[in-house]
Amino acid sequence: MSEILLQLSHDLSEIAEAAGQYVVCVEGRPRLGASGIVWATDGLVVTAHHVLERDEQIAVGLPDGKTVPATLVGRDPATDLALLRAQTGGLTPAAWSEAMTVHVGHLVLAMGRPGQSVQVSLGVASALGGEWRTPMGGLVDRYLQTDLVMLPGFSGGPLVDMAGHVVGLNTSALLRGIGLAVPAATVRRVVEALAAHGWIRRGYLGVTTQPVRLPADLAAELGQETGLLLVSVERGSPAGDAFLFLGDTIVALDDQPVRNMDDLLSLLSPDRVGQRVRVRVVRGGQVNVLTLVIGERG
């Protein structure tokens, strides 16, 4: 047994040493530094959005001990991801894996570099799930939760499997009190969009909503039990310009049922920005059909 544990220790040390070549320190807030992952040799670094408390005067600490200035390429608060360009080259990019070979109970390493030295935390993948949306509406390809101790400054660093591949980016900000990793597929999708445009295109109505149960007769007529009650409508927003009012209940958008917030967010995809669509609302117990132009919120 001791030989097995000794070999495991050697293997973990080798994984950590190799991963340390693409883990950097991100200095984007007044106090403790955070972590980042080298995305490309030309200086692109991906990190967590919430660790950047400023858009300027950002620095990146490299594995060789040097610190270089960096500029913000773009950020996406909804998935807690940000992309930086460090003023350097010849970096070692991470080896990402989108195959999601990690299963519940598998050992994983969280890597961080909040200062000059790499730090490591060992744990297991504690929960896995399918596609989900964050509280801010960001689409995440897979739910990946660990029992790792997220040491200070670990957000933005990699989650590494036992093959040495990066399977996600660690964050402590998406769900309070839960250690999550943004999976590699989501990181790639968001990074490519940020590199191309500097923001993530999203549809926008300008409303705040909460799910409500429909009266039995309307539920039977519409074939759905719930809708989204408008608890606020921004003046000058697409919803406001279409004369949607506080107290209306959205039950369909673009002829697709809207039962909850996930339904609405899925219908506000980038390809719908600028489109004129029908919105069906319940107002005063009657179903009304209005039209609006979906706006854009980056």
KEDREN-970256 format. One record per residue (C-alpha): chain; residue in three letters; x negated, y, z. Coordinates in pm, whole numbers, always signed. Layout:
! KEDREN-970256
{node 'A' 'ala' {X Y Z}}
...
END
This chain:
! KEDREN-970256
{node 'A' 'met' {+0 +0 +0}}
{node 'A' 'ser' {-283 +240 +85}}
{node 'A' 'glu' {-434 +185 -261}}
{node 'A' 'ile' {-102 +271 -425}}
{node 'A' 'leu' {-72 +590 -223}}
{node 'A' 'leu' {-432 +682 -299}}
{node 'A' 'gln' {-374 +634 -673}}
{node 'A' 'leu' {-55 +839 -653}}
{node 'A' 'ser' {-245 +1117 -479}}
{node 'A' 'his' {-511 +1113 -752}}
{node 'A' 'asp' {-244 +1123 -1023}}
{node 'A' 'leu' {-63 +1416 -861}}
{node 'A' 'ser' {-390 +1604 -826}}
{node 'A' 'glu' {-470 +1553 -1195}}
{node 'A' 'ile' {-123 +1672 -1300}}
{node 'A' 'ala' {-155 +1981 -1082}}
{node 'A' 'glu' {-502 +2060 -1215}}
{node 'A' 'ala' {-386 +2034 -1577}}
{node 'A' 'ala' {-73 +2238 -1515}}
{node 'A' 'gly' {-274 +2508 -1342}}
{node 'A' 'gln' {-415 +2608 -1680}}
{node 'A' 'tyr' {-81 +2752 -1790}}
{node 'A' 'val' {+54 +2886 -1460}}
{node 'A' 'val' {-5 +3259 -1413}}
{node 'A' 'cys' {+64 +3520 -1148}}
{node 'A' 'val' {+323 +3784 -1236}}
{node 'A' 'glu' {+295 +4119 -1059}}
{node 'A' 'gly' {+623 +4298 -1119}}
{node 'A' 'arg' {+738 +4396 -773}}
{node 'A' 'pro' {+585 +4591 -483}}
{node 'A' 'arg' {+504 +4304 -251}}
{node 'A' 'leu' {+440 +3936 -313}}
{node 'A' 'gly' {+353 +3828 -665}}
{node 'A' 'ala' {+556 +3569 -852}}
{node 'A' 'ser' {+474 +3302 -1107}}
{node 'A' 'gly' {+496 +3266 -1483}}
{node 'A' 'ile' {+435 +3006 -1752}}
{node 'A' 'val' {+221 +3061 -2061}}
{node 'A' 'trp' {+449 +3021 -2362}}
{node 'A' 'ala' {+206 +3091 -2645}}
{node 'A' 'thr' {-167 +3140 -2692}}
{node 'A' 'asp' {-120 +3504 -2799}}
{node 'A' 'gly' {-13 +3615 -2451}}
{node 'A' 'leu' {+359 +3538 -2432}}
{node 'A' 'val' {+457 +3446 -2077}}
{node 'A' 'val' {+801 +3339 -1954}}
{node 'A' 'thr' {+903 +3409 -1597}}
{node 'A' 'ala' {+1212 +3468 -1382}}
{node 'A' 'his' {+1410 +3787 -1440}}
{node 'A' 'his' {+1470 +3857 -1071}}
{node 'A' 'val' {+1099 +3879 -985}}
{node 'A' 'leu' {+1057 +4181 -1215}}
{node 'A' 'glu' {+1177 +4478 -1014}}
{node 'A' 'arg' {+1032 +4719 -1270}}
{node 'A' 'asp' {+1007 +4731 -1649}}
{node 'A' 'glu' {+663 +4895 -1657}}
{node 'A' 'gln' {+328 +4861 -1482}}
{node 'A' 'ile' {+348 +4484 -1495}}
{node 'A' 'ala' {+33 +4275 -1464}}
{node 'A' 'val' {-45 +3908 -1519}}
{node 'A' 'gly' {-309 +3721 -1321}}
{node 'A' 'leu' {-474 +3459 -1540}}
{node 'A' 'pro' {-609 +3117 -1438}}
{node 'A' 'asp' {-967 +3242 -1485}}
{node 'A' 'gly' {-913 +3507 -1217}}
{node 'A' 'lys' {-877 +3806 -1450}}
{node 'A' 'thr' {-577 +4038 -1430}}
{node 'A' 'val' {-444 +4198 -1747}}
{node 'A' 'pro' {-160 +4442 -1816}}
{node 'A' 'ala' {+162 +4308 -1965}}
{node 'A' 'thr' {+467 +4456 -2134}}
{node 'A' 'leu' {+827 +4342 -2099}}
{node 'A' 'val' {+954 +4188 -2423}}
{node 'A' 'gly' {+1304 +4133 -2289}}
{node 'A' 'arg' {+1508 +3985 -2008}}
{node 'A' 'asp' {+1829 +3791 -1958}}
{node 'A' 'pro' {+1976 +3830 -1609}}
{node 'A' 'ala' {+2249 +3574 -1686}}
{node 'A' 'thr' {+1996 +3288 -1706}}
{node 'A' 'asp' {+1735 +3457 -1483}}
{node 'A' 'leu' {+1471 +3453 -1757}}
{node 'A' 'ala' {+1230 +3721 -1879}}
{node 'A' 'leu' {+961 +3729 -2145}}
{node 'A' 'leu' {+632 +3919 -2111}}
{node 'A' 'arg' {+342 +3983 -2346}}
{node 'A' 'ala' {+11 +3987 -2164}}
{node 'A' 'gln' {-265 +4185 -2332}}
{node 'A' 'thr' {-489 +3887 -2392}}
{node 'A' 'gly' {-524 +3583 -2612}}
{node 'A' 'gly' {-660 +3232 -2615}}
{node 'A' 'leu' {-429 +3112 -2339}}
{node 'A' 'thr' {-329 +2750 -2285}}
{node 'A' 'pro' {+47 +2708 -2344}}
{node 'A' 'ala' {+255 +2470 -2138}}
{node 'A' 'ala' {+360 +2132 -2274}}
{node 'A' 'trp' {+741 +2149 -2254}}
{node 'A' 'ser' {+976 +1851 -2270}}
{node 'A' 'glu' {+1340 +1895 -2371}}
{node 'A' 'ala' {+1409 +1521 -2360}}
{node 'A' 'met' {+1507 +1543 -1991}}
{node 'A' 'thr' {+1347 +1213 -1892}}
{node 'A' 'val' {+1378 +1317 -1527}}
{node 'A' 'his' {+1649 +1129 -1337}}
{node 'A' 'val' {+1787 +1163 -987}}
{node 'A' 'gly' {+1522 +1042 -743}}
{node 'A' 'his' {+1225 +1098 -974}}
{node 'A' 'leu' {+927 +1278 -828}}
{node 'A' 'val' {+865 +1630 -957}}
{node 'A' 'leu' {+615 +1906 -885}}
{node 'A' 'ala' {+691 +2275 -848}}
{node 'A' 'met' {+393 +2489 -942}}
{node 'A' 'gly' {+331 +2850 -852}}
{node 'A' 'arg' {+60 +3113 -859}}
{node 'A' 'pro' {+182 +3401 -643}}
{node 'A' 'gly' {-183 +3503 -594}}
{node 'A' 'gln' {-512 +3390 -738}}
{node 'A' 'ser' {-474 +3023 -648}}
{node 'A' 'val' {-230 +2764 -774}}
{node 'A' 'gln' {+10 +2621 -516}}
{node 'A' 'val' {+208 +2298 -541}}
{node 'A' 'ser' {+522 +2155 -380}}
{node 'A' 'leu' {+627 +1791 -419}}
{node 'A' 'gly' {+988 +1673 -417}}
{node 'A' 'val' {+1252 +1484 -610}}
{node 'A' 'ala' {+1521 +1564 -862}}
{node 'A' 'ser' {+1822 +1562 -632}}
{node 'A' 'ala' {+2111 +1633 -870}}
{node 'A' 'leu' {+2164 +1638 -1245}}
{node 'A' 'gly' {+2465 +1746 -1447}}
{node 'A' 'gly' {+2581 +1865 -1783}}
{node 'A' 'glu' {+2611 +2206 -1943}}
{node 'A' 'trp' {+2719 +2483 -1704}}
{node 'A' 'arg' {+2754 +2858 -1676}}
{node 'A' 'thr' {+2585 +3072 -1416}}
{node 'A' 'pro' {+2786 +3320 -1206}}
{node 'A' 'met' {+2682 +3591 -1456}}
{node 'A' 'gly' {+2803 +3388 -1754}}
{node 'A' 'gly' {+2474 +3253 -1887}}
{node 'A' 'leu' {+2493 +2917 -2061}}
{node 'A' 'val' {+2253 +2658 -1917}}
{node 'A' 'asp' {+2210 +2335 -2111}}
{node 'A' 'arg' {+2185 +2111 -1808}}
{node 'A' 'tyr' {+2218 +2132 -1431}}
{node 'A' 'leu' {+1885 +2043 -1268}}
{node 'A' 'gln' {+1860 +2065 -889}}
{node 'A' 'thr' {+1565 +1961 -673}}
{node 'A' 'asp' {+1498 +1929 -302}}
{node 'A' 'leu' {+1167 +2112 -339}}
{node 'A' 'val' {+1059 +2372 -90}}
{node 'A' 'met' {+1053 +2692 -296}}
{node 'A' 'leu' {+753 +2864 -141}}
{node 'A' 'pro' {+738 +3245 -164}}
{node 'A' 'gly' {+639 +3348 -516}}
{node 'A' 'phe' {+728 +3016 -681}}
{node 'A' 'ser' {+1016 +3155 -888}}
{node 'A' 'gly' {+914 +3171 -1253}}
{node 'A' 'gly' {+679 +2877 -1223}}
{node 'A' 'pro' {+715 +2535 -1386}}
{node 'A' 'leu' {+889 +2219 -1272}}
{node 'A' 'val' {+659 +1937 -1386}}
{node 'A' 'asp' {+743 +1570 -1427}}
{node 'A' 'met' {+507 +1282 -1358}}
{node 'A' 'ala' {+397 +1274 -1722}}
{node 'A' 'gly' {+265 +1628 -1684}}
{node 'A' 'his' {+538 +1789 -1894}}
{node 'A' 'val' {+727 +2103 -1799}}
{node 'A' 'val' {+1097 +2016 -1775}}
{node 'A' 'gly' {+1216 +2351 -1643}}
{node 'A' 'leu' {+1145 +2690 -1490}}
{node 'A' 'asn' {+1205 +2718 -1116}}
{node 'A' 'thr' {+1436 +2987 -981}}
{node 'A' 'ser' {+1583 +3066 -642}}
{node 'A' 'ala' {+1827 +3327 -776}}
{node 'A' 'leu' {+2092 +3150 -986}}
{node 'A' 'leu' {+2276 +2987 -695}}
{node 'A' 'arg' {+2217 +3108 -341}}
{node 'A' 'gly' {+2041 +2857 -119}}
{node 'A' 'ile' {+1991 +2597 -395}}
{node 'A' 'gly' {+1663 +2520 -570}}
{node 'A' 'leu' {+1733 +2500 -942}}
{node 'A' 'ala' {+1527 +2476 -1256}}
{node 'A' 'val' {+1634 +2629 -1587}}
{node 'A' 'pro' {+1585 +2333 -1827}}
{node 'A' 'ala' {+1336 +2349 -2110}}
{node 'A' 'ala' {+1604 +2362 -2381}}
{node 'A' 'thr' {+1760 +2673 -2226}}
{node 'A' 'val' {+1421 +2837 -2179}}
{node 'A' 'arg' {+1334 +2783 -2544}}
{node 'A' 'arg' {+1667 +2919 -2669}}
{node 'A' 'val' {+1648 +3231 -2454}}
{node 'A' 'val' {+1278 +3294 -2521}}
{node 'A' 'glu' {+1330 +3273 -2897}}
{node 'A' 'ala' {+1617 +3523 -2878}}
{node 'A' 'leu' {+1421 +3762 -2655}}
{node 'A' 'ala' {+1117 +3742 -2882}}
{node 'A' 'ala' {+1332 +3821 -3185}}
{node 'A' 'his' {+1565 +4087 -3042}}
{node 'A' 'gly' {+1460 +4179 -2689}}
{node 'A' 'trp' {+1802 +4087 -2548}}
{node 'A' 'ile' {+2069 +3817 -2558}}
{node 'A' 'arg' {+2371 +3905 -2765}}
{node 'A' 'arg' {+2699 +3847 -2582}}
{node 'A' 'gly' {+3061 +3935 -2642}}
{node 'A' 'tyr' {+3216 +4195 -2413}}
{node 'A' 'leu' {+3573 +4291 -2325}}
{node 'A' 'gly' {+3520 +4522 -2028}}
{node 'A' 'val' {+3743 +4344 -1779}}
{node 'A' 'thr' {+3719 +4185 -1436}}
{node 'A' 'thr' {+3940 +3882 -1392}}
{node 'A' 'gln' {+4051 +3611 -1155}}
{node 'A' 'pro' {+4232 +3285 -1236}}
{node 'A' 'val' {+4601 +3266 -1147}}
{node 'A' 'arg' {+4872 +3002 -1177}}
{node 'A' 'leu' {+5143 +3075 -1433}}
{node 'A' 'pro' {+5517 +3047 -1355}}
{node 'A' 'ala' {+5655 +2703 -1436}}
{node 'A' 'asp' {+5860 +2817 -1738}}
{node 'A' 'leu' {+5564 +3001 -1896}}
{node 'A' 'ala' {+5331 +2711 -1820}}
{node 'A' 'ala' {+5566 +2477 -2004}}
{node 'A' 'glu' {+5602 +2719 -2296}}
{node 'A' 'leu' {+5229 +2780 -2335}}
{node 'A' 'gly' {+5107 +2431 -2248}}
{node 'A' 'gln' {+4870 +2553 -1977}}
{node 'A' 'glu' {+4904 +2606 -1605}}
{node 'A' 'thr' {+4663 +2896 -1550}}
{node 'A' 'gly' {+4540 +3220 -1707}}
{node 'A' 'leu' {+4312 +3512 -1617}}
{node 'A' 'leu' {+4464 +3805 -1429}}
{node 'A' 'leu' {+4304 +4142 -1508}}
{node 'A' 'val' {+4201 +4306 -1181}}
{node 'A' 'ser' {+4013 +4591 -1354}}
{node 'A' 'val' {+3983 +4730 -1707}}
{node 'A' 'glu' {+3696 +4964 -1797}}
{node 'A' 'arg' {+3794 +5287 -1966}}
{node 'A' 'gly' {+3666 +5303 -2324}}
{node 'A' 'ser' {+3598 +4928 -2332}}
{node 'A' 'pro' {+3733 +4695 -2603}}
{node 'A' 'ala' {+4009 +4585 -2363}}
{node 'A' 'gly' {+4090 +4942 -2267}}
{node 'A' 'asp' {+4104 +5058 -2629}}
{node 'A' 'ala' {+4342 +4769 -2705}}
{node 'A' 'phe' {+4576 +4887 -2425}}
{node 'A' 'leu' {+4525 +4592 -2194}}
{node 'A' 'phe' {+4628 +4697 -1845}}
{node 'A' 'leu' {+4561 +4607 -1486}}
{node 'A' 'gly' {+4797 +4321 -1398}}
{node 'A' 'asp' {+4805 +4164 -1746}}
{node 'A' 'thr' {+4718 +3794 -1759}}
{node 'A' 'ile' {+4513 +3673 -2055}}
{node 'A' 'val' {+4627 +3330 -2171}}
{node 'A' 'ala' {+4462 +3311 -2515}}
{node 'A' 'leu' {+4189 +3479 -2719}}
{node 'A' 'asp' {+4150 +3428 -3093}}
{node 'A' 'asp' {+4436 +3175 -3065}}
{node 'A' 'gln' {+4232 +2962 -2822}}
{node 'A' 'pro' {+4367 +2892 -2469}}
{node 'A' 'val' {+4210 +3086 -2183}}
{node 'A' 'arg' {+4269 +2901 -1856}}
{node 'A' 'asn' {+3964 +3013 -1658}}
{node 'A' 'met' {+3650 +3224 -1680}}
{node 'A' 'asp' {+3451 +2950 -1852}}
{node 'A' 'asp' {+3708 +2943 -2134}}
{node 'A' 'leu' {+3677 +3319 -2181}}
{node 'A' 'leu' {+3298 +3323 -2172}}
{node 'A' 'ser' {+3276 +3043 -2427}}
{node 'A' 'leu' {+3494 +3251 -2663}}
{node 'A' 'leu' {+3269 +3557 -2627}}
{node 'A' 'ser' {+2986 +3396 -2822}}
{node 'A' 'pro' {+2740 +3609 -3024}}
{node 'A' 'asp' {+2906 +3525 -3356}}
{node 'A' 'arg' {+3232 +3687 -3238}}
{node 'A' 'val' {+3078 +4028 -3164}}
{node 'A' 'gly' {+3247 +4288 -3385}}
{node 'A' 'gln' {+3536 +4059 -3480}}
{node 'A' 'arg' {+3897 +4172 -3454}}
{node 'A' 'val' {+4086 +3900 -3270}}
{node 'A' 'arg' {+4431 +3839 -3124}}
{node 'A' 'val' {+4464 +3836 -2747}}
{node 'A' 'arg' {+4775 +3688 -2588}}
{node 'A' 'val' {+4871 +3829 -2248}}
{node 'A' 'val' {+5153 +3783 -2003}}
{node 'A' 'arg' {+5297 +4122 -1904}}
{node 'A' 'gly' {+5609 +4160 -1693}}
{node 'A' 'gly' {+5691 +3792 -1738}}
{node 'A' 'gln' {+5680 +3818 -2120}}
{node 'A' 'val' {+5412 +3702 -2363}}
{node 'A' 'asn' {+5265 +3986 -2571}}
{node 'A' 'val' {+5014 +3965 -2856}}
{node 'A' 'leu' {+4762 +4247 -2901}}
{node 'A' 'thr' {+4449 +4283 -3110}}
{node 'A' 'leu' {+4105 +4399 -3002}}
{node 'A' 'val' {+3751 +4421 -3139}}
{node 'A' 'ile' {+3504 +4221 -2931}}
{node 'A' 'gly' {+3219 +4443 -2818}}
{node 'A' 'glu' {+2860 +4357 -2733}}
{node 'A' 'arg' {+2680 +4347 -2403}}
{node 'A' 'gly' {+2313 +4256 -2408}}
END
